[in-house]
């Protein structure tokens, strides 16, 4: 099993990796298929299903789909160009993707929100269609946005988990148990094994450049969030809080009278800064999703700015270790809130961050696995019930608490020798089962929990 660090950490846009980035990626894939088709399409249609329909407007799914059909991609997204394109599409009722003729597409008529049962296979489904000059559908494809910006066609979803067709990697662990055995037999750390796997696919130079960019985007996102105030879009009138909290913390720093627990506020404010940027549609890194994008960068920033002996040179070890854990969670369970609730998003992010933190603090593979397990275990059962379908309440604060839990989990694990009662594999499987049993009301549909018990007008 191989999931690249660049699959777990993708540069993209807010507010949702599954509801914003995923549909844009699906649209880009559909355009690619049309470019290779033996016929010339004249128009496009889109149908959103399941969670993509119920919380699509709050997550900007409709906007992302339109822009995707116009040729935009998350990793190269230009906000100014996107606004110009949307205005042009509303006026002309057509999209003009590169390599294809102008295609008729009226968002008011050609995009449908289907509030019936979700498509079989996953809660986040969408159907993209191309039509001929008479308006008859000549080809269609069903896509599923399975979390973290990952997109599968209906056929790919049916193939199951082992869809990697690349060359074999040196350490193909599919479970935490296999990972620990390989680490012991090879004498390598988890980060070293993950690096060897990545090098076998893309080479060390590309890996180092890519990791440097991931952290730069994460770090810049924190800085933007700490410097920006105002009200978040979407209608809830949620005020940005990260800047004000950060200003208070900096002022208190000079007084040298802060209570010890104030360090939790530093961890939280770094995470909240990222998720406020995400809620505003800014550039973020999936870690492993947009809804949980603040946890990993917050823990790295906390480590760099507050822990003696921290060094930027170790950031690759942090991210590689975190990606290894995230890959196990995705492969054996889910990182999708629409599939398994927020335990799959913030819970997975906390496990990844705890593992990364334990790694850069000198933890053994066993202690790292223990840190991930502690963090995930204490998010089990967490629902995904965003108020008004927006990635704001409770998502922004939840990332802050996820970062605090991650650091606590790493610290507890490092106090032990790595031996513990519940294996990470058992915890991941429990999360999968809990997600399968969870009511659909609490899985990103905004049909239960806080989403209906808090006035959102």
Long-range contacts (C-beta under 8 A, 24 or more apart in sequence): 1-161, 1-162, 1-164, 1-172, 1-173, 1-174, 1-327, 1-331, 2-164, 2-166, 2-169, 2-172, 2-197, 2-201, 2-327, 3-164, 3-323, 3-326, 3-327, 3-330, 3-331, 4-198, 4-201, 4-202, 4-323, 5-194, 5-198, 5-207, 5-210, 5-211, 5-214, 5-319, 5-320, 5-323, 6-210, 6-214, 7-148, 7-150, 7-327, 8-148, 8-286, 8-287, 8-288, 8-322, 8-323, 8-326, 8-327, 8-330, 8-352, 9-214, 9-285, 9-286, 9-287, 9-288, 9-296, 9-319, 9-323, 10-74, 10-75, 10-148, 10-149, 10-285, 10-286, 11-74, 11-75, 11-213, 11-214, 11-217, 11-283, 11-284, 11-285, 12-74, 12-75, 12-77, 12-149, 12-283, 12-284, 12-285, 12-286, 12-290, 13-74, 13-77, 13-281, 13-282, 13-283, 13-284, 14-277, 14-278, 14-279, 14-280, 14-281, 14-282, 14-283, 14-284, 14-290, 14-293, 14-391, 15-59, 15-60, 15-278, 15-279, 15-280, 15-281, 15-290, 15-291, 15-390, 15-391, 16-59, 16-60, 16-61, 16-289, 16-290, 16-291, 16-391, 17-147, 17-148, 17-149, 17-286, 17-289, 17-290, 17-291, 17-293, 18-51, 18-124, 18-145, 18-146, 18-147, 18-148, 18-149, 18-289, 18-290, 18-336, 18-337, 18-338, 18-444, 19-51, 19-52, 19-55, 19-56, 19-59, 19-60, 19-61, 19-64, 19-124, 19-145, 19-444, 20-59, 20-60, 20-61, 20-63, 20-64, 20-74, 20-290, 21-64, 21-74, 21-145, 21-149, 21-286, 21-290, 22-124, 22-143, 22-145, 22-146, 22-147, 22-149, 22-150, 22-151, 23-48, 23-52, 23-61, 23-64, 23-65, 23-68, 23-126, 23-143, 23-145, 24-64, 24-65, 24-67, 24-68, 24-72, 24-73, 24-74, 25-68, 25-73, 25-74, 25-145, 25-149, 25-151, 26-65, 26-68, 26-126, 26-128, 26-143, 26-145, 26-151, 27-64, 27-65, 27-67, 27-68, 27-69, 27-128, 28-68, 28-71, 28-72, 28-73, 29-141, 29-143, 29-151, 29-153, 30-69, 30-128, 30-130, 30-141, 30-143, 31-68, 31-69, 31-71, 31-97, 31-99, 31-100, 33-139, 33-141, 34-100, 34-130, 34-139, 35-99, 35-100, 37-130, 37-139, 39-132, 39-138, 39-139, 40-101, 41-100, 41-101, 41-103, 41-130, 41-131, 41-132, 41-138, 41-139, 42-101, 42-103, 42-104, 42-131, 42-132, 42-133, 43-103, 43-104, 43-105, 43-110, 43-130, 43-131, 43-132, 43-135, 44-69, 44-95, 44-103, 44-104, 44-105, 44-110, 44-128, 44-129, 44-130, 44-131, 45-105, 45-110, 45-111, 45-112, 45-128, 45-129, 45-130, 45-131, 45-137, 46-110, 46-111, 46-112, 46-126, 46-127, 46-128, 46-129, 47-111, 47-112, 47-114, 47-126, 47-127, 47-128, 47-129, 48-111, 48-112, 48-113, 48-114, 48-125, 48-126, 49-114, 49-116, 49-118, 49-119, 49-125, 49-126, 49-127, 50-117, 50-118, 50-119, 50-122, 50-123, 50-124, 50-125, 50-338, 50-445, 51-118, 51-123, 51-124, 51-338, 51-443, 51-444, 51-445, 52-124, 52-125, 52-126, 52-145, 53-113, 53-114, 53-115, 54-115, 54-389, 54-445, 54-446, 54-447, 55-386, 55-389, 55-444, 55-445, 55-446, 56-113, 56-389, 57-389, 58-234, 58-386, 58-388, 58-389, 58-390, 58-391, 58-446, 59-389, 59-390, 59-391, 60-281, 62-107, 62-111, 62-113, 65-111, 65-126, 66-95, 66-105, 66-107, 66-111, 69-95, 69-97, 69-103, 69-105, 69-128, 70-95, 70-96, 70-97, 71-95, 71-96, 71-97, 71-98, 74-149, 77-283, 79-281, 103-130, 104-131, 119-144, 121-154, 121-157, 121-158, 122-146, 122-157, 122-336, 122-338, 122-339, 123-336, 123-338, 123-339, 123-440, 123-443, 123-444, 123-445, 124-336, 124-338, 124-339, 146-334, 146-336, 146-339, 147-288, 147-289, 147-330, 147-334, 147-335, 147-336, 147-337, 147-338, 147-339, 147-344, 147-345, 148-286, 148-288, 148-289, 148-330, 148-335, 148-336, 149-286, 149-289, 149-290, 150-330, 161-331, 166-201, 167-200, 167-201, 168-200, 169-196, 169-197, 169-200, 169-201, 170-196, 170-197, 170-200, 171-196, 171-197, 172-197, 173-324, 173-328, 174-328, 174-331, 174-332, 175-328, 175-332, 175-425, 176-328, 176-369, 176-372, 176-373, 176-423, 176-424, 176-425, 176-428, 177-423, 177-425, 179-324, 179-328, 179-365, 179-369, 180-365, 180-366, 180-369, 183-365, 184-365, 189-317, 189-321, 189-359, 189-365, 190-320, 190-321, 190-324, 190-355, 190-359, 190-365, 190-368, 191-316, 191-317, 191-318, 191-320, 191-321, 191-324, 191-359, 193-324, 194-320, 194-321, 194-323, 194-324, 195-316, 195-320, 198-320, 208-316, 211-315, 211-316, 211-319, 211-320, 214-285, 214-319, 215-297, 215-300, 215-315, 215-319, 217-283, 217-284, 217-285, 218-274, 218-284, 218-285, 218-287, 218-296, 218-297, 218-300, 219-297, 219-301, 220-283, 221-273, 221-274, 221-277, 221-282, 221-283, 221-284, 221-285, 221-293, 221-297, 222-270, 222-273, 222-274, 222-297, 222-298, 222-301, 223-273, 224-273, 224-277, 224-282, 225-272, 225-273, 225-274, 225-275, 225-276, 225-277, 226-269, 226-270, 226-273, 228-276, 228-277, 228-280, 232-276, 232-279, 232-280, 232-390, 232-392, 233-279, 233-280, 233-281, 234-279, 234-388, 234-390, 234-392, 235-388, 235-390, 235-456, 236-387, 236-388, 236-390, 236-392, 236-393, 236-456, 238-279, 238-390, 238-392, 238-393, 238-396, 240-276, 241-272, 241-276, 242-269, 242-272, 242-273, 242-276, 243-273, 245-269, 245-272, 246-273, 263-302, 263-306, 264-404, 266-302, 266-305, 266-306, 267-298, 267-299, 267-302, 267-400, 267-403, 267-404, 267-407, 268-298, 268-397, 268-400, 268-401, 268-403, 268-404, 269-400, 270-294, 270-297, 270-298, 270-301, 270-302, 270-403, 271-295, 271-297, 271-298, 271-399, 271-400, 271-402, 271-403, 272-396, 272-397, 272-399, 272-400, 274-298, 274-399, 275-391, 275-395, 275-396, 275-399, 276-396, 278-391, 279-390, 279-391, 279-392, 279-395, 279-396, 287-322, 287-349, 287-352, 288-326, 288-329, 288-330, 288-335, 288-345, 288-348, 288-349, 288-352, 289-335, 289-336, 289-337, 289-345, 289-348, 289-349, 290-391, 291-337, 291-342, 291-345, 291-346, 291-384, 291-391, 291-395, 292-342, 292-345, 292-346, 292-348, 292-349, 292-399, 292-402, 293-349, 293-399, 294-349, 294-396, 294-399, 294-400, 294-402, 294-403, 295-346, 295-349, 295-350, 295-352, 295-353, 295-399, 295-402, 295-403, 295-406, 296-322, 296-349, 296-352, 296-353, 296-356, 298-353, 298-399, 298-400, 298-403, 299-353, 299-354, 299-356, 299-357, 299-403, 299-406, 299-407, 300-353, 300-356, 302-403, 302-407, 303-357, 303-360, 303-361, 307-361, 310-360, 314-360, 315-360, 317-356, 317-359, 317-360, 318-356, 318-357, 318-359, 318-360, 319-356, 321-355, 321-356, 321-358, 321-359, 321-368, 322-352, 322-353, 322-355, 322-356, 323-352, 324-355, 325-351, 325-352, 325-355, 325-368, 325-372, 325-424, 326-351, 326-352, 328-424, 328-425, 328-428, 329-376, 329-428, 329-431, 332-425, 332-428, 332-429, 332-432, 333-428, 333-429, 333-431, 333-432, 333-435, 334-431, 334-432, 334-435, 337-384, 337-443, 337-444, 338-384, 338-443, 338-444, 338-445, 339-435, 339-443, 340-431, 340-432, 340-434, 340-435, 340-436, 340-438, 340-443, 341-381, 341-382, 341-383, 341-384, 341-434, 341-435, 341-438, 341-442, 341-443, 341-444, 342-379, 342-382, 342-383, 342-384, 342-395, 342-398, 343-376, 343-379, 343-380, 343-381, 343-382, 343-431, 343-434, 343-435, 344-431, 344-435, 345-384, 346-379, 346-382, 346-398, 346-399, 346-402, 347-375, 347-376, 347-379, 347-380, 347-382, 347-402, 347-431, 348-376, 349-399, 349-402, 349-406, 350-375, 350-376, 350-379, 350-402, 350-403, 350-405, 350-406, 350-409, 351-375, 351-376, 351-406, 351-409, 351-424, 353-402, 353-403, 353-406, 353-407, 353-410, 354-405, 354-406, 354-407, 354-409, 354-410, 354-413, 355-410, 357-406, 357-407, 357-410, 358-410, 358-413, 358-414, 361-410, 361-414, 362-414, 363-410, 363-413, 363-414, 364-418, 365-418, 366-417, 366-418, 366-419, 367-413, 367-414, 367-416, 367-417, 367-418, 368-413, 369-418, 369-423, 369-424, 370-413, 370-416, 370-418, 370-419, 370-420, 370-424, 371-409, 371-410, 371-412, 371-413, 371-414, 372-409, 372-424, 373-420, 373-422, 373-423, 373-424, 373-427, 374-408, 374-409, 374-412, 374-413, 374-420, 375-405, 375-406, 375-409, 375-410, 376-424, 376-427, 376-428, 376-431, 377-422, 377-427, 378-405, 378-409, 379-405, 380-427, 380-430, 380-431, 380-434, 381-434, 381-438, 383-438, 383-442, 383-443, 383-448, 383-449, 384-442, 384-443, 384-444, 385-441, 385-442, 385-444, 385-446, 385-448, 385-449, 385-450, 385-451, 386-444, 386-446, 386-450, 386-451, 387-446, 387-450, 387-451, 387-454, 387-456, 388-446, 388-451, 388-456, 389-446, 389-451, 393-450, 393-454, 394-450
